[in-house]
Amino acid sequence: MGLADKAKNAAQDVAGKIKEAVGQGTDDEHLRNEGRADQVKSDFKKAGENIKDAFKD
């Protein structure tokens, strides 16, 4: 994966953490869950990147 893709994934993870924190602070369950979902998506993308990188070498 390219550097741009890795940066997008990192940004998605950070955005998810922010959404989760705001949702927790405002007691908004929907926003909290949306933030968690963004983080999970980012984690799966990172895992996919690691697998691709492993097969590259």
PQR file of N, CA, C, O and H, with PARSE charges and radii, in Angstrom:
ATOM      1  N   MET A   1       0.838  -1.173   0.000 -0.4000 1.5000
ATOM      2  CA  MET A   1       0.000   0.000   0.000 -0.0000 2.0000
ATOM      3  C   MET A   1       0.880   1.231   0.000  0.5500 1.7000
ATOM      4  O   MET A   1       1.995   1.235   0.522 -0.5500 1.4000
ATOM      5  N   GLY A   2       0.358   2.241  -0.584 -0.4000 1.5000
ATOM      6  CA  GLY A   2       1.112   3.467  -0.657 -0.0000 2.0000
ATOM      7  C   GLY A   2       1.025   4.279   0.617  0.5500 1.7000
ATOM      8  O   GLY A   2       0.202   4.026   1.497 -0.5500 1.4000
ATOM      9  H   GLY A   2      -0.548   2.238  -1.007  0.4000 1.0000
ATOM     10  N   LEU A   3       1.877   5.233   0.682 -0.4000 1.5000
ATOM     11  CA  LEU A   3       1.928   6.105   1.850 -0.0000 2.0000
ATOM     12  C   LEU A   3       0.623   6.879   2.008  0.5500 1.7000
ATOM     13  O   LEU A   3       0.176   7.121   3.129 -0.5500 1.4000
ATOM     14  H   LEU A   3       2.546   5.439  -0.033  0.4000 1.0000
ATOM     15  N   ALA A   4       0.021   7.262   0.907 -0.4000 1.5000
ATOM     16  CA  ALA A   4      -1.248   7.999   0.965 -0.0000 2.0000
ATOM     17  C   ALA A   4      -2.345   7.144   1.593  0.5500 1.7000
ATOM     18  O   ALA A   4      -3.139   7.638   2.394 -0.5500 1.4000
ATOM     19  H   ALA A   4       0.385   7.066  -0.004  0.4000 1.0000
ATOM     20  N   ASP A   5      -2.390   5.858   1.227 -0.4000 1.5000
ATOM     21  CA  ASP A   5      -3.395   4.962   1.802 -0.0000 2.0000
ATOM     22  C   ASP A   5      -3.184   4.782   3.292  0.5500 1.7000
ATOM     23  O   ASP A   5      -4.145   4.743   4.060 -0.5500 1.4000
ATOM     24  H   ASP A   5      -1.746   5.457   0.577  0.4000 1.0000
ATOM     25  N   LYS A   6      -1.939   4.673   3.700 -0.4000 1.5000
ATOM     26  CA  LYS A   6      -1.644   4.524   5.125 -0.0000 2.0000
ATOM     27  C   LYS A   6      -2.048   5.781   5.895  0.5500 1.7000
ATOM     28  O   LYS A   6      -2.544   5.695   7.019 -0.5500 1.4000
ATOM     29  H   LYS A   6      -1.158   4.705   3.077  0.4000 1.0000
ATOM     30  N   ALA A   7      -1.833   6.946   5.284 -0.4000 1.5000
ATOM     31  CA  ALA A   7      -2.219   8.197   5.930 -0.0000 2.0000
ATOM     32  C   ALA A   7      -3.734   8.293   6.057  0.5500 1.7000
ATOM     33  O   ALA A   7      -4.243   8.757   7.077 -0.5500 1.4000
ATOM     34  H   ALA A   7      -1.430   7.016   4.371  0.4000 1.0000
ATOM     35  N   LYS A   8      -4.461   7.854   5.020 -0.4000 1.5000
ATOM     36  CA  LYS A   8      -5.926   7.873   5.075 -0.0000 2.0000
ATOM     37  C   LYS A   8      -6.437   6.956   6.174  0.5500 1.7000
ATOM     38  O   LYS A   8      -7.379   7.299   6.889 -0.5500 1.4000
ATOM     39  H   LYS A   8      -4.047   7.477   4.191  0.4000 1.0000
ATOM     40  N   ASN A   9      -5.820   5.800   6.308 -0.4000 1.5000
ATOM     41  CA  ASN A   9      -6.229   4.859   7.351 -0.0000 2.0000
ATOM     42  C   ASN A   9      -5.958   5.429   8.735  0.5500 1.7000
ATOM     43  O   ASN A   9      -6.774   5.281   9.644 -0.5500 1.4000
ATOM     44  H   ASN A   9      -5.055   5.521   5.728  0.4000 1.0000
ATOM     45  N   ALA A  10      -4.814   6.077   8.892 -0.4000 1.5000
ATOM     46  CA  ALA A  10      -4.488   6.687  10.183 -0.0000 2.0000
ATOM     47  C   ALA A  10      -5.470   7.810  10.499  0.5500 1.7000
ATOM     48  O   ALA A  10      -5.886   7.969  11.647 -0.5500 1.4000
ATOM     49  H   ALA A  10      -4.150   6.197   8.153  0.4000 1.0000
ATOM     50  N   ALA A  11      -5.840   8.586   9.488 -0.4000 1.5000
ATOM     51  CA  ALA A  11      -6.802   9.669   9.685 -0.0000 2.0000
ATOM     52  C   ALA A  11      -8.169   9.112  10.064  0.5500 1.7000
ATOM     53  O   ALA A  11      -8.863   9.681  10.906 -0.5500 1.4000
ATOM     54  H   ALA A  11      -5.503   8.457   8.556  0.4000 1.0000
ATOM     55  N   GLN A  12      -8.557   7.991   9.439 -0.4000 1.5000
ATOM     56  CA  GLN A  12      -9.836   7.363   9.767 -0.0000 2.0000
ATOM     57  C   GLN A  12      -9.836   6.873  11.212  0.5500 1.7000
ATOM     58  O   GLN A  12     -10.842   6.981  11.913 -0.5500 1.4000
ATOM     59  H   GLN A  12      -7.993   7.529   8.755  0.4000 1.0000
ATOM     60  N   ASP A  13      -8.710   6.338  11.648 -0.4000 1.5000
ATOM     61  CA  ASP A  13      -8.597   5.858  13.024 -0.0000 2.0000
ATOM     62  C   ASP A  13      -8.727   7.017  14.008  0.5500 1.7000
ATOM     63  O   ASP A  13      -9.444   6.917  15.004 -0.5500 1.4000
ATOM     64  H   ASP A  13      -7.893   6.250  11.079  0.4000 1.0000
ATOM     65  N   VAL A  14      -8.037   8.106  13.727 -0.4000 1.5000
ATOM     66  CA  VAL A  14      -8.095   9.277  14.611 -0.0000 2.0000
ATOM     67  C   VAL A  14      -9.506   9.856  14.629  0.5500 1.7000
ATOM     68  O   VAL A  14     -10.021  10.214  15.688 -0.5500 1.4000
ATOM     69  H   VAL A  14      -7.454   8.187  12.919  0.4000 1.0000
ATOM     70  N   ALA A  15     -10.128   9.946  13.463 -0.4000 1.5000
ATOM     71  CA  ALA A  15     -11.490  10.469  13.393 -0.0000 2.0000
ATOM     72  C   ALA A  15     -12.442   9.577  14.194  0.5500 1.7000
ATOM     73  O   ALA A  15     -13.350  10.072  14.860 -0.5500 1.4000
ATOM     74  H   ALA A  15      -9.710   9.655  12.602  0.4000 1.0000
ATOM     75  N   GLY A  16     -12.231   8.277  14.125 -0.4000 1.5000
ATOM     76  CA  GLY A  16     -13.057   7.355  14.894 -0.0000 2.0000
ATOM     77  C   GLY A  16     -12.886   7.546  16.385  0.5500 1.7000
ATOM     78  O   GLY A  16     -13.858   7.490  17.139 -0.5500 1.4000
ATOM     79  H   GLY A  16     -11.493   7.875  13.583  0.4000 1.0000
ATOM     80  N   LYS A  17     -11.658   7.772  16.812 -0.4000 1.5000
ATOM     81  CA  LYS A  17     -11.406   8.006  18.235 -0.0000 2.0000
ATOM     82  C   LYS A  17     -12.063   9.299  18.705  0.5500 1.7000
ATOM     83  O   LYS A  17     -12.594   9.372  19.813 -0.5500 1.4000
ATOM     84  H   LYS A  17     -10.869   7.817  16.200  0.4000 1.0000
ATOM     85  N   ILE A  18     -12.019  10.318  17.847 -0.4000 1.5000
ATOM     86  CA  ILE A  18     -12.648  11.593  18.195 -0.0000 2.0000
ATOM     87  C   ILE A  18     -14.164  11.422  18.284  0.5500 1.7000
ATOM     88  O   ILE A  18     -14.791  11.895  19.232 -0.5500 1.4000
ATOM     89  H   ILE A  18     -11.588  10.259  16.947  0.4000 1.0000
ATOM     90  N   LYS A  19     -14.751  10.743  17.291 -0.4000 1.5000
ATOM     91  CA  LYS A  19     -16.197  10.507  17.314 -0.0000 2.0000
ATOM     92  C   LYS A  19     -16.601   9.737  18.569  0.5500 1.7000
ATOM     93  O   LYS A  19     -17.596  10.061  19.217 -0.5500 1.4000
ATOM     94  H   LYS A  19     -14.242  10.359  16.521  0.4000 1.0000
ATOM     95  N   GLU A  20     -15.827   8.730  18.895 -0.4000 1.5000
ATOM     96  CA  GLU A  20     -16.142   7.936  20.083 -0.0000 2.0000
ATOM     97  C   GLU A  20     -16.089   8.800  21.338  0.5500 1.7000
ATOM     98  O   GLU A  20     -16.970   8.710  22.193 -0.5500 1.4000
ATOM     99  H   GLU A  20     -15.019   8.467  18.369  0.4000 1.0000
ATOM    100  N   ALA A  21     -15.061   9.634  21.451 -0.4000 1.5000
ATOM    101  CA  ALA A  21     -14.910  10.485  22.628 -0.0000 2.0000
ATOM    102  C   ALA A  21     -16.032  11.516  22.719  0.5500 1.7000
ATOM    103  O   ALA A  21     -16.569  11.762  23.800 -0.5500 1.4000
ATOM    104  H   ALA A  21     -14.345   9.706  20.757  0.4000 1.0000
ATOM    105  N   VAL A  22     -16.385  12.118  21.583 -0.4000 1.5000
ATOM    106  CA  VAL A  22     -17.472  13.097  21.586 -0.0000 2.0000
ATOM    107  C   VAL A  22     -18.790  12.405  21.933  0.5500 1.7000
ATOM    108  O   VAL A  22     -19.594  12.934  22.701 -0.5500 1.4000
ATOM    109  H   VAL A  22     -15.949  11.919  20.705  0.4000 1.0000
ATOM    110  N   GLY A  23     -19.002  11.232  21.368 -0.4000 1.5000
ATOM    111  CA  GLY A  23     -20.214  10.480  21.676 -0.0000 2.0000
ATOM    112  C   GLY A  23     -20.305  10.118  23.137  0.5500 1.7000
ATOM    113  O   GLY A  23     -21.379  10.158  23.736 -0.5500 1.4000
ATOM    114  H   GLY A  23     -18.350  10.802  20.744  0.4000 1.0000
ATOM    115  N   GLN A  24     -19.171   9.765  23.706 -0.4000 1.5000
ATOM    116  CA  GLN A  24     -19.151   9.423  25.130 -0.0000 2.0000
ATOM    117  C   GLN A  24     -19.407  10.673  25.975  0.5500 1.7000
ATOM    118  O   GLN A  24     -20.128  10.621  26.972 -0.5500 1.4000
ATOM    119  H   GLN A  24     -18.298   9.732  23.219  0.4000 1.0000
ATOM    120  N   GLY A  25     -18.818  11.781  25.575 -0.4000 1.5000
ATOM    121  CA  GLY A  25     -18.986  13.016  26.334 -0.0000 2.0000
ATOM    122  C   GLY A  25     -20.389  13.574  26.274  0.5500 1.7000
ATOM    123  O   GLY A  25     -20.865  14.184  27.232 -0.5500 1.4000
ATOM    124  H   GLY A  25     -18.232  11.824  24.766  0.4000 1.0000
ATOM    125  N   THR A  26     -21.059  13.366  25.141 -0.4000 1.5000
ATOM    126  CA  THR A  26     -22.417  13.887  24.970 -0.0000 2.0000
ATOM    127  C   THR A  26     -23.475  12.828  25.223  0.5500 1.7000
ATOM    128  O   THR A  26     -24.669  13.087  25.069 -0.5500 1.4000
ATOM    129  H   THR A  26     -20.673  12.870  24.362  0.4000 1.0000
ATOM    130  N   ASP A  27     -23.044  11.645  25.607 -0.4000 1.5000
ATOM    131  CA  ASP A  27     -23.938  10.513  25.855 -0.0000 2.0000
ATOM    132  C   ASP A  27     -24.753  10.162  24.606  0.5500 1.7000
ATOM    133  O   ASP A  27     -25.937   9.834  24.682 -0.5500 1.4000
ATOM    134  H   ASP A  27     -22.075  11.434  25.732  0.4000 1.0000
ATOM    135  N   ASP A  28     -24.069  10.243  23.442 -0.4000 1.5000
ATOM    136  CA  ASP A  28     -24.689   9.914  22.154 -0.0000 2.0000
ATOM    137  C   ASP A  28     -24.193   8.532  21.732  0.5500 1.7000
ATOM    138  O   ASP A  28     -23.098   8.389  21.189 -0.5500 1.4000
ATOM    139  H   ASP A  28     -23.107  10.510  23.380  0.4000 1.0000
ATOM    140  N   GLU A  29     -25.011   7.532  21.990 -0.4000 1.5000
ATOM    141  CA  GLU A  29     -24.628   6.139  21.718 -0.0000 2.0000
ATOM    142  C   GLU A  29     -24.353   5.906  20.235  0.5500 1.7000
ATOM    143  O   GLU A  29     -23.435   5.168  19.879 -0.5500 1.4000
ATOM    144  H   GLU A  29     -25.900   7.648  22.431  0.4000 1.0000
ATOM    145  N   HIS A  30     -25.149   6.537  19.370 -0.4000 1.5000
ATOM    146  CA  HIS A  30     -24.976   6.355  17.925 -0.0000 2.0000
ATOM    147  C   HIS A  30     -23.592   6.864  17.480  0.5500 1.7000
ATOM    148  O   HIS A  30     -22.880   6.173  16.751 -0.5500 1.4000
ATOM    149  H   HIS A  30     -25.896   7.136  19.660  0.4000 1.0000
ATOM    150  N   LEU A  31     -23.227   8.053  17.915 -0.4000 1.5000
ATOM    151  CA  LEU A  31     -21.939   8.630  17.543 -0.0000 2.0000
ATOM    152  C   LEU A  31     -20.787   7.805  18.118  0.5500 1.7000
ATOM    153  O   LEU A  31     -19.770   7.607  17.454 -0.5500 1.4000
ATOM    154  H   LEU A  31     -23.806   8.613  18.507  0.4000 1.0000
ATOM    155  N   ARG A  32     -20.947   7.334  19.331 -0.4000 1.5000
ATOM    156  CA  ARG A  32     -19.925   6.494  19.965 -0.0000 2.0000
ATOM    157  C   ARG A  32     -19.714   5.213  19.147  0.5500 1.7000
ATOM    158  O   ARG A  32     -18.579   4.814  18.884 -0.5500 1.4000
ATOM    159  H   ARG A  32     -21.774   7.495  19.870  0.4000 1.0000
ATOM    160  N   ASN A  33     -20.818   4.579  18.752 -0.4000 1.5000
ATOM    161  CA  ASN A  33     -20.705   3.350  17.963 -0.0000 2.0000
ATOM    162  C   ASN A  33     -20.140   3.600  16.577  0.5500 1.7000
ATOM    163  O   ASN A  33     -19.406   2.771  16.040 -0.5500 1.4000
ATOM    164  H   ASN A  33     -21.740   4.904  18.966  0.4000 1.0000
ATOM    165  N   GLU A  34     -20.481   4.740  16.001 -0.4000 1.5000
ATOM    166  CA  GLU A  34     -19.939   5.095  14.692 -0.0000 2.0000
ATOM    167  C   GLU A  34     -18.419   5.272  14.780  0.5500 1.7000
ATOM    168  O   GLU A  34     -17.686   4.851  13.885 -0.5500 1.4000
ATOM    169  H   GLU A  34     -21.077   5.414  16.437  0.4000 1.0000
ATOM    170  N   GLY A  35     -17.962   5.885  15.845 -0.4000 1.5000
ATOM    171  CA  GLY A  35     -16.525   6.056  16.058 -0.0000 2.0000
ATOM    172  C   GLY A  35     -15.817   4.723  16.214  0.5500 1.7000
ATOM    173  O   GLY A  35     -14.736   4.515  15.662 -0.5500 1.4000
ATOM    174  H   GLY A  35     -18.557   6.226  16.572  0.4000 1.0000
ATOM    175  N   ARG A  36     -16.425   3.828  16.963 -0.4000 1.5000
ATOM    176  CA  ARG A  36     -15.839   2.492  17.134 -0.0000 2.0000
ATOM    177  C   ARG A  36     -15.783   1.761  15.796  0.5500 1.7000
ATOM    178  O   ARG A  36     -14.800   1.084  15.494 -0.5500 1.4000
ATOM    179  H   ARG A  36     -17.303   3.996  17.412  0.4000 1.0000
ATOM    180  N   ALA A  37     -16.836   1.897  15.000 -0.4000 1.5000
ATOM    181  CA  ALA A  37     -16.879   1.233  13.685 -0.0000 2.0000
ATOM    182  C   ALA A  37     -15.774   1.777  12.780  0.5500 1.7000
ATOM    183  O   ALA A  37     -15.128   1.013  12.063 -0.5500 1.4000
ATOM    184  H   ALA A  37     -17.635   2.446  15.246  0.4000 1.0000
ATOM    185  N   ASP A  38     -15.556   3.083  12.810 -0.4000 1.5000
ATOM    186  CA  ASP A  38     -14.482   3.673  12.008 -0.0000 2.0000
ATOM    187  C   ASP A  38     -13.127   3.105  12.417  0.5500 1.7000
ATOM    188  O   ASP A  38     -12.277   2.834  11.569 -0.5500 1.4000
ATOM    189  H   ASP A  38     -16.081   3.704  13.393  0.4000 1.0000
ATOM    190  N   GLN A  39     -12.933   2.929  13.714 -0.4000 1.5000
ATOM    191  CA  GLN A  39     -11.670   2.385  14.200 -0.0000 2.0000
ATOM    192  C   GLN A  39     -11.478   0.940  13.763  0.5500 1.7000
ATOM    193  O   GLN A  39     -10.372   0.539  13.401 -0.5500 1.4000
ATOM    194  H   GLN A  39     -13.624   3.149  14.403  0.4000 1.0000
ATOM    195  N   VAL A  40     -12.547   0.161  13.796 -0.4000 1.5000
ATOM    196  CA  VAL A  40     -12.468  -1.236  13.382 -0.0000 2.0000
ATOM    197  C   VAL A  40     -12.145  -1.329  11.892  0.5500 1.7000
ATOM    198  O   VAL A  40     -11.322  -2.146  11.479 -0.5500 1.4000
ATOM    199  H   VAL A  40     -13.446   0.487  14.091  0.4000 1.0000
ATOM    200  N   LYS A  41     -12.802  -0.486  11.085 -0.4000 1.5000
ATOM    201  CA  LYS A  41     -12.516  -0.471   9.649 -0.0000 2.0000
ATOM    202  C   LYS A  41     -11.049  -0.145   9.399  0.5500 1.7000
ATOM    203  O   LYS A  41     -10.391  -0.767   8.566 -0.5500 1.4000
ATOM    204  H   LYS A  41     -13.471   0.177  11.420  0.4000 1.0000
ATOM    205  N   SER A  42     -10.560   0.830  10.129 -0.4000 1.5000
ATOM    206  CA  SER A  42      -9.156   1.222   9.991 -0.0000 2.0000
ATOM    207  C   SER A  42      -8.228   0.075  10.387  0.5500 1.7000
ATOM    208  O   SER A  42      -7.215  -0.161   9.728 -0.5500 1.4000
ATOM    209  H   SER A  42     -11.095   1.335  10.807  0.4000 1.0000
ATOM    210  N   ASP A  43      -8.568  -0.632  11.450 -0.4000 1.5000
ATOM    211  CA  ASP A  43      -7.750  -1.768  11.895 -0.0000 2.0000
ATOM    212  C   ASP A  43      -7.705  -2.863  10.832  0.5500 1.7000
ATOM    213  O   ASP A  43      -6.650  -3.447  10.583 -0.5500 1.4000
ATOM    214  H   ASP A  43      -9.390  -0.441  11.985  0.4000 1.0000
ATOM    215  N   PHE A  44      -8.856  -3.143  10.200 -0.4000 1.5000
ATOM    216  CA  PHE A  44      -8.884  -4.157   9.145 -0.0000 2.0000
ATOM    217  C   PHE A  44      -8.049  -3.732   7.944  0.5500 1.7000
ATOM    218  O   PHE A  44      -7.360  -4.552   7.337 -0.5500 1.4000
ATOM    219  H   PHE A  44      -9.713  -2.670  10.402  0.4000 1.0000
ATOM    220  N   LYS A  45      -8.114  -2.453   7.606 -0.4000 1.5000
ATOM    221  CA  LYS A  45      -7.314  -1.953   6.479 -0.0000 2.0000
ATOM    222  C   LYS A  45      -5.823  -2.056   6.796  0.5500 1.7000
ATOM    223  O   LYS A  45      -5.020  -2.412   5.934 -0.5500 1.4000
ATOM    224  H   LYS A  45      -8.674  -1.787   8.099  0.4000 1.0000
ATOM    225  N   LYS A  46      -5.463  -1.743   8.040 -0.4000 1.5000
ATOM    226  CA  LYS A  46      -4.059  -1.849   8.442 -0.0000 2.0000
ATOM    227  C   LYS A  46      -3.585  -3.302   8.373  0.5500 1.7000
ATOM    228  O   LYS A  46      -2.467  -3.579   7.939 -0.5500 1.4000
ATOM    229  H   LYS A  46      -6.116  -1.454   8.740  0.4000 1.0000
ATOM    230  N   ALA A  47      -4.440  -4.219   8.804 -0.4000 1.5000
ATOM    231  CA  ALA A  47      -4.085  -5.638   8.751 -0.0000 2.0000
ATOM    232  C   ALA A  47      -3.889  -6.071   7.302  0.5500 1.7000
ATOM    233  O   ALA A  47      -2.962  -6.818   6.989 -0.5500 1.4000
ATOM    234  H   ALA A  47      -5.349  -3.994   9.157  0.4000 1.0000
ATOM    235  N   GLY A  48      -4.758  -5.602   6.431 -0.4000 1.5000
ATOM    236  CA  GLY A  48      -4.617  -5.919   5.007 -0.0000 2.0000
ATOM    237  C   GLY A  48      -3.325  -5.369   4.442  0.5500 1.7000
ATOM    238  O   GLY A  48      -2.666  -6.031   3.640 -0.5500 1.4000
ATOM    239  H   GLY A  48      -5.511  -4.995   6.686  0.4000 1.0000
ATOM    240  N   GLU A  49      -2.958  -4.180   4.847 -0.4000 1.5000
ATOM    241  CA  GLU A  49      -1.702  -3.580   4.398 -0.0000 2.0000
ATOM    242  C   GLU A  49      -0.516  -4.419   4.857  0.5500 1.7000
ATOM    243  O   GLU A  49       0.418  -4.661   4.092 -0.5500 1.4000
ATOM    244  H   GLU A  49      -3.493  -3.642   5.499  0.4000 1.0000
ATOM    245  N   ASN A  50      -0.559  -4.858   6.103 -0.4000 1.5000
ATOM    246  CA  ASN A  50       0.534  -5.669   6.636 -0.0000 2.0000
ATOM    247  C   ASN A  50       0.671  -6.987   5.890  0.5500 1.7000
ATOM    248  O   ASN A  50       1.783  -7.456   5.650 -0.5500 1.4000
ATOM    249  H   ASN A  50      -1.318  -4.662   6.724  0.4000 1.0000
ATOM    250  N   ILE A  51      -0.442  -7.577   5.527 -0.4000 1.5000
ATOM    251  CA  ILE A  51      -0.401  -8.846   4.779 -0.0000 2.0000
ATOM    252  C   ILE A  51       0.192  -8.593   3.389  0.5500 1.7000
ATOM    253  O   ILE A  51       1.045  -9.350   2.924 -0.5500 1.4000
ATOM    254  H   ILE A  51      -1.346  -7.196   5.722  0.4000 1.0000
ATOM    255  N   LYS A  52      -0.263  -7.530   2.735 -0.4000 1.5000
ATOM    256  CA  LYS A  52       0.274  -7.212   1.399 -0.0000 2.0000
ATOM    257  C   LYS A  52       1.763  -6.930   1.480  0.5500 1.7000
ATOM    258  O   LYS A  52       2.532  -7.391   0.637 -0.5500 1.4000
ATOM    259  H   LYS A  52      -0.956  -6.915   3.113  0.4000 1.0000
ATOM    260  N   ASP A  53       2.176  -6.169   2.498 -0.4000 1.5000
ATOM    261  CA  ASP A  53       3.591  -5.852   2.659 -0.0000 2.0000
ATOM    262  C   ASP A  53       4.416  -7.118   2.910  0.5500 1.7000
ATOM    263  O   ASP A  53       5.549  -7.220   2.439 -0.5500 1.4000
ATOM    264  H   ASP A  53       1.551  -5.795   3.183  0.4000 1.0000
ATOM    265  N   ALA A  54       3.866  -8.063   3.635 -0.4000 1.5000
ATOM    266  CA  ALA A  54       4.581  -9.306   3.928 -0.0000 2.0000
ATOM    267  C   ALA A  54       4.819 -10.110   2.659  0.5500 1.7000
ATOM    268  O   ALA A  54       5.875 -10.722   2.500 -0.5500 1.4000
ATOM    269  H   ALA A  54       2.946  -7.981   4.018  0.4000 1.0000
ATOM    270  N   PHE A  55       3.855 -10.111   1.765 -0.4000 1.5000
ATOM    271  CA  PHE A  55       3.999 -10.872   0.526 -0.0000 2.0000
ATOM    272  C   PHE A  55       4.844 -10.140  -0.501  0.5500 1.7000
ATOM    273  O   PHE A  55       5.363 -10.758  -1.431 -0.5500 1.4000
ATOM    274  H   PHE A  55       2.998  -9.614   1.895  0.4000 1.0000
ATOM    275  N   LYS A  56       4.990  -8.815  -0.342 -0.4000 1.5000
ATOM    276  CA  LYS A  56       5.842  -8.039  -1.236 -0.0000 2.0000
ATOM    277  C   LYS A  56       7.307  -8.436  -1.098  0.5500 1.7000
ATOM    278  O   LYS A  56       8.039  -8.567  -2.079 -0.5500 1.4000
ATOM    279  H   LYS A  56       4.569  -8.313   0.413  0.4000 1.0000
ATOM    280  N   ASP A  57       7.699  -8.620   0.145 -0.4000 1.5000
ATOM    281  CA  ASP A  57       9.116  -8.891   0.443 -0.0000 2.0000
ATOM    282  C   ASP A  57       9.468 -10.269   0.063  0.5500 1.7000
ATOM    283  O   ASP A  57      10.614 -10.684   0.236 -0.5500 1.4000
ATOM    284  H   ASP A  57       7.104  -8.513   0.941  0.4000 1.0000
TER
END
